[in-house]
Amino acid sequence: MDRVLRVLTQLMGWACAAIGLFHVALGNAAIPGAGSAGATVDSWGRFMGAVFVGYGLAWLWAARQRPIPARAVRWLAGIFLLGGVGRLLSLAVHGWPQWFQIVLAVIEIALPPVLVWLADAEERALRGDAEAVPARR
């Protein structure tokens, strides 16, 4: 399980950073169905893309720690879940978005519980290794 946590943590980091850079570079063109949303939405989207790069870098920071800090994984997963909740609120207020946004919402709702469940996998594995090795005198 600790290997799965490490892979998912790295994948989250690289994916979020890449998606964020994509939004910074392309603005409205990066959002399916938002090509003509105007300058205000374009500006906001590029700014939020930069924030998403930072979020991805936070995942990559966590992935570089030994062990991966469970507390950081739980916080970052909670933020991801909050994004999915935001999409559900938008769906309730404005209706169904473009199909790819629905796919993203499913990922943002389904993945955080898995990450929370795995959050302390590496810490537990390292504790288990320490307990398995007899202390030297």
C-alpha atoms as an extended CHARMM CRD file, in Angstrom:
* protein
*
       137  EXT
         1         1  MET       CA              0.0000000000        0.0000000000        0.0000000000  PROA      1               0.0000000000
         2         2  ASP       CA              2.8790000000        2.3730000000        0.6850000000  PROA      2               0.0000000000
         3         3  ARG       CA              4.0230000000        2.0290000000       -2.9490000000  PROA      3               0.0000000000
         4         4  VAL       CA              0.4950000000        2.8400000000       -4.1730000000  PROA      4               0.0000000000
         5         5  LEU       CA              0.4730000000        5.9490000000       -1.9580000000  PROA      5               0.0000000000
         6         6  ARG       CA              3.8190000000        7.1000000000       -3.3630000000  PROA      6               0.0000000000
         7         7  VAL       CA              2.6890000000        6.5830000000       -6.9770000000  PROA      7               0.0000000000
         8         8  LEU       CA             -0.6610000000        8.3400000000       -6.4370000000  PROA      8               0.0000000000
         9         9  THR       CA              1.0010000000       11.2300000000       -4.6190000000  PROA      9               0.0000000000
        10        10  GLN       CA              3.4780000000       11.7520000000       -7.4410000000  PROA      10              0.0000000000
        11        11  LEU       CA              0.7720000000       11.3340000000      -10.0790000000  PROA      11              0.0000000000
        12        12  MET       CA             -1.4220000000       13.9230000000       -8.3420000000  PROA      12              0.0000000000
        13        13  GLY       CA              1.4840000000       16.3490000000       -8.1990000000  PROA      13              0.0000000000
        14        14  TRP       CA              2.5650000000       16.0470000000      -11.8090000000  PROA      14              0.0000000000
        15        15  ALA       CA             -1.0100000000       15.9900000000      -13.1440000000  PROA      15              0.0000000000
        16        16  CYS       CA             -2.1180000000       19.0560000000      -11.1620000000  PROA      16              0.0000000000
        17        17  ALA       CA              1.0140000000       21.0320000000      -12.0410000000  PROA      17              0.0000000000
        18        18  ALA       CA              0.6530000000       20.1570000000      -15.7430000000  PROA      18              0.0000000000
        19        19  ILE       CA             -3.0670000000       20.9850000000      -15.7800000000  PROA      19              0.0000000000
        20        20  GLY       CA             -2.3620000000       24.2780000000      -14.0280000000  PROA      20              0.0000000000
        21        21  LEU       CA              0.3200000000       25.2280000000      -16.5590000000  PROA      21              0.0000000000
        22        22  PHE       CA             -2.0620000000       24.2880000000      -19.3680000000  PROA      22              0.0000000000
        23        23  HSD       CA             -4.6420000000       26.7200000000      -17.9540000000  PROA      23              0.0000000000
        24        24  VAL       CA             -2.0760000000       29.4920000000      -17.4720000000  PROA      24              0.0000000000
        25        25  ALA       CA             -0.9150000000       29.1150000000      -21.0690000000  PROA      25              0.0000000000
        26        26  LEU       CA             -4.2910000000       28.6910000000      -22.7910000000  PROA      26              0.0000000000
        27        27  GLY       CA             -6.7930000000       30.5150000000      -20.5850000000  PROA      27              0.0000000000
        28        28  ASN       CA            -10.3920000000       29.9560000000      -21.7350000000  PROA      28              0.0000000000
        29        29  ALA       CA             -9.2230000000       27.6250000000      -24.4930000000  PROA      29              0.0000000000
        30        30  ALA       CA             -8.1720000000       25.1380000000      -21.7920000000  PROA      30              0.0000000000
        31        31  ILE       CA            -11.7630000000       24.7750000000      -20.5780000000  PROA      31              0.0000000000
        32        32  PRO       CA            -14.0760000000       22.7240000000      -22.8030000000  PROA      32              0.0000000000
        33        33  GLY       CA            -17.0830000000       24.8710000000      -23.6640000000  PROA      33              0.0000000000
        34        34  ALA       CA            -15.6460000000       28.1370000000      -22.2950000000  PROA      34              0.0000000000
        35        35  GLY       CA            -13.8330000000       29.4630000000      -25.3650000000  PROA      35              0.0000000000
        36        36  SER       CA            -15.9710000000       32.6110000000      -25.5780000000  PROA      36              0.0000000000
        37        37  ALA       CA            -16.3270000000       33.2910000000      -21.8500000000  PROA      37              0.0000000000
        38        38  GLY       CA            -14.5850000000       36.6760000000      -22.1030000000  PROA      38              0.0000000000
        39        39  ALA       CA            -11.6080000000       38.4700000000      -20.6030000000  PROA      39              0.0000000000
        40        40  THR       CA            -12.7550000000       38.3280000000      -16.9700000000  PROA      40              0.0000000000
        41        41  VAL       CA            -13.1940000000       34.5480000000      -16.9400000000  PROA      41              0.0000000000
        42        42  ASP       CA             -9.9520000000       34.1420000000      -18.9220000000  PROA      42              0.0000000000
        43        43  SER       CA             -8.0510000000       36.2180000000      -16.3440000000  PROA      43              0.0000000000
        44        44  TRP       CA             -9.5930000000       34.2920000000      -13.4560000000  PROA      44              0.0000000000
        45        45  GLY       CA             -8.9040000000       30.9400000000      -15.1280000000  PROA      45              0.0000000000
        46        46  ARG       CA             -5.2370000000       31.7540000000      -15.7310000000  PROA      46              0.0000000000
        47        47  PHE       CA             -4.8440000000       32.9000000000      -12.1250000000  PROA      47              0.0000000000
        48        48  MET       CA             -6.5040000000       29.7190000000      -10.8430000000  PROA      48              0.0000000000
        49        49  GLY       CA             -4.2360000000       27.7240000000      -13.1380000000  PROA      49              0.0000000000
        50        50  ALA       CA             -1.2450000000       29.2030000000      -11.3380000000  PROA      50              0.0000000000
        51        51  VAL       CA             -2.8210000000       28.2840000000       -7.9930000000  PROA      51              0.0000000000
        52        52  PHE       CA             -3.3420000000       24.7360000000       -9.2930000000  PROA      52              0.0000000000
        53        53  VAL       CA              0.3650000000       24.5870000000      -10.2070000000  PROA      53              0.0000000000
        54        54  GLY       CA              1.1040000000       25.4380000000       -6.5780000000  PROA      54              0.0000000000
        55        55  TYR       CA             -1.2960000000       22.7330000000       -5.4240000000  PROA      55              0.0000000000
        56        56  GLY       CA              0.5040000000       20.2220000000       -7.6410000000  PROA      56              0.0000000000
        57        57  LEU       CA              3.8520000000       21.3220000000       -6.2410000000  PROA      57              0.0000000000
        58        58  ALA       CA              2.4990000000       20.7110000000       -2.7240000000  PROA      58              0.0000000000
        59        59  TRP       CA              1.6830000000       17.1240000000       -3.7610000000  PROA      59              0.0000000000
        60        60  LEU       CA              5.1920000000       16.7380000000       -5.1950000000  PROA      60              0.0000000000
        61        61  TRP       CA              6.6950000000       18.1200000000       -1.9720000000  PROA      61              0.0000000000
        62        62  ALA       CA              4.7490000000       15.5010000000       -0.0010000000  PROA      62              0.0000000000
        63        63  ALA       CA              5.8740000000       12.7640000000       -2.3950000000  PROA      63              0.0000000000
        64        64  ARG       CA              9.5300000000       13.6780000000       -1.7840000000  PROA      64              0.0000000000
        65        65  GLN       CA              9.2870000000       13.2250000000        1.9830000000  PROA      65              0.0000000000
        66        66  ARG       CA             10.3410000000        9.9970000000        3.7010000000  PROA      66              0.0000000000
        67        67  PRO       CA              7.8510000000        8.9250000000        4.9140000000  PROA      67              0.0000000000
        68        68  ILE       CA              5.1200000000       10.7330000000        3.0000000000  PROA      68              0.0000000000
        69        69  PRO       CA              3.3880000000       12.7920000000        5.7090000000  PROA      69              0.0000000000
        70        70  ALA       CA             -0.1210000000       11.4220000000        6.2660000000  PROA      70              0.0000000000
        71        71  ARG       CA             -1.3310000000       14.7870000000        7.5490000000  PROA      71              0.0000000000
        72        72  ALA       CA             -0.2980000000       16.5310000000        4.3120000000  PROA      72              0.0000000000
        73        73  VAL       CA             -1.9730000000       13.8460000000        2.1880000000  PROA      73              0.0000000000
        74        74  ARG       CA             -5.2020000000       14.1940000000        4.1630000000  PROA      74              0.0000000000
        75        75  TRP       CA             -5.2160000000       17.9900000000        3.8130000000  PROA      75              0.0000000000
        76        76  LEU       CA             -4.4360000000       17.8870000000        0.0900000000  PROA      76              0.0000000000
        77        77  ALA       CA             -7.0640000000       15.1860000000       -0.4870000000  PROA      77              0.0000000000
        78        78  GLY       CA             -9.5810000000       17.3180000000        1.4270000000  PROA      78              0.0000000000
        79        79  ILE       CA             -8.8670000000       20.2820000000       -0.8220000000  PROA      79              0.0000000000
        80        80  PHE       CA             -9.3590000000       18.0660000000       -3.8830000000  PROA      80              0.0000000000
        81        81  LEU       CA            -12.6610000000       16.8290000000       -2.4660000000  PROA      81              0.0000000000
        82        82  LEU       CA            -13.7390000000       20.4280000000       -1.8510000000  PROA      82              0.0000000000
        83        83  GLY       CA            -13.1940000000       21.0860000000       -5.5660000000  PROA      83              0.0000000000
        84        84  GLY       CA            -15.4760000000       18.1730000000       -6.3860000000  PROA      84              0.0000000000
        85        85  VAL       CA            -18.1070000000       19.5030000000       -3.9790000000  PROA      85              0.0000000000
        86        86  GLY       CA            -17.8530000000       22.8460000000       -5.7800000000  PROA      86              0.0000000000
        87        87  ARG       CA            -18.5910000000       21.0800000000       -9.0590000000  PROA      87              0.0000000000
        88        88  LEU       CA            -21.6500000000       19.4230000000       -7.4910000000  PROA      88              0.0000000000
        89        89  LEU       CA            -22.8750000000       22.8150000000       -6.2760000000  PROA      89              0.0000000000
        90        90  SER       CA            -22.4440000000       24.2040000000       -9.7760000000  PROA      90              0.0000000000
        91        91  LEU       CA            -24.3890000000       21.2690000000      -11.1680000000  PROA      91              0.0000000000
        92        92  ALA       CA            -27.2170000000       21.9270000000       -8.6830000000  PROA      92              0.0000000000
        93        93  VAL       CA            -27.3290000000       25.6630000000       -9.4780000000  PROA      93              0.0000000000
        94        94  HSD       CA            -26.5910000000       25.7260000000      -13.2320000000  PROA      94              0.0000000000
        95        95  GLY       CA            -27.2410000000       22.2020000000      -14.5010000000  PROA      95              0.0000000000
        96        96  TRP       CA            -25.0530000000       19.7260000000      -16.3180000000  PROA      96              0.0000000000
        97        97  PRO       CA            -21.7050000000       20.9740000000      -17.6560000000  PROA      97              0.0000000000
        98        98  GLN       CA            -19.7460000000       19.7010000000      -20.6300000000  PROA      98              0.0000000000
        99        99  TRP       CA            -19.1690000000       15.9140000000      -20.3290000000  PROA      99              0.0000000000
       100       100  PHE       CA            -15.4670000000       16.1350000000      -19.4380000000  PROA      100             0.0000000000
       101       101  GLN       CA            -16.3100000000       18.2680000000      -16.3970000000  PROA      101             0.0000000000
       102       102  ILE       CA            -18.5300000000       15.4200000000      -15.1790000000  PROA      102             0.0000000000
       103       103  VAL       CA            -15.6220000000       12.9690000000      -15.5150000000  PROA      103             0.0000000000
       104       104  LEU       CA            -13.4550000000       15.3460000000      -13.4850000000  PROA      104             0.0000000000
       105       105  ALA       CA            -16.1520000000       15.6680000000      -10.8080000000  PROA      105             0.0000000000
       106       106  VAL       CA            -16.3310000000       11.8890000000      -10.4430000000  PROA      106             0.0000000000
       107       107  ILE       CA            -12.5440000000       11.7180000000       -9.9830000000  PROA      107             0.0000000000
       108       108  GLU       CA            -12.6000000000       14.6020000000       -7.4960000000  PROA      108             0.0000000000
       109       109  ILE       CA            -15.2860000000       12.8920000000       -5.4170000000  PROA      109             0.0000000000
       110       110  ALA       CA            -14.0190000000        9.2980000000       -5.6600000000  PROA      110             0.0000000000
       111       111  LEU       CA            -10.2410000000        9.7040000000       -5.2840000000  PROA      111             0.0000000000
       112       112  PRO       CA             -9.9800000000       11.6290000000       -1.9700000000  PROA      112             0.0000000000
       113       113  PRO       CA            -11.4020000000        8.8050000000        0.1920000000  PROA      113             0.0000000000
       114       114  VAL       CA             -8.8330000000        6.4420000000       -1.3550000000  PROA      114             0.0000000000
       115       115  LEU       CA             -6.0310000000        8.9160000000       -0.6240000000  PROA      115             0.0000000000
       116       116  VAL       CA             -7.2230000000        9.3990000000        2.9660000000  PROA      116             0.0000000000
       117       117  TRP       CA             -7.3660000000        5.6210000000        3.4210000000  PROA      117             0.0000000000
       118       118  LEU       CA             -3.7920000000        5.2820000000        2.0980000000  PROA      118             0.0000000000
       119       119  ALA       CA             -2.4680000000        8.4390000000        3.7980000000  PROA      119             0.0000000000
       120       120  ASP       CA             -0.4880000000        6.7390000000        6.5570000000  PROA      120             0.0000000000
       121       121  ALA       CA              0.5360000000        3.6420000000        4.5530000000  PROA      121             0.0000000000
       122       122  GLU       CA              4.1940000000        4.6140000000        4.3290000000  PROA      122             0.0000000000
       123       123  GLU       CA              4.3630000000        5.7260000000        7.9680000000  PROA      123             0.0000000000
       124       124  ARG       CA              2.8510000000        2.3730000000        9.0100000000  PROA      124             0.0000000000
       125       125  ALA       CA              5.2520000000        0.4430000000        6.7640000000  PROA      125             0.0000000000
       126       126  LEU       CA              8.2540000000        2.2280000000        8.2600000000  PROA      126             0.0000000000
       127       127  ARG       CA              6.9810000000        1.6520000000       11.8050000000  PROA      127             0.0000000000
       128       128  GLY       CA              6.5370000000       -2.0180000000       10.9490000000  PROA      128             0.0000000000
       129       129  ASP       CA             10.1050000000       -2.2360000000        9.6340000000  PROA      129             0.0000000000
       130       130  ALA       CA             11.4360000000       -0.5860000000       12.7920000000  PROA      130             0.0000000000
       131       131  GLU       CA              9.4830000000       -3.0020000000       14.9780000000  PROA      131             0.0000000000
       132       132  ALA       CA             10.6980000000       -6.0040000000       12.9640000000  PROA      132             0.0000000000
       133       133  VAL       CA             14.3910000000       -5.1440000000       13.4600000000  PROA      133             0.0000000000
       134       134  PRO       CA             15.6340000000       -5.9370000000       16.9810000000  PROA      134             0.0000000000
       135       135  ALA       CA             17.3120000000       -3.0620000000       18.7660000000  PROA      135             0.0000000000
       136       136  ARG       CA             21.1140000000       -3.2060000000       18.9430000000  PROA      136             0.0000000000
       137       137  ARG       CA             22.7810000000       -3.0170000000       22.3170000000  PROA      137             0.0000000000
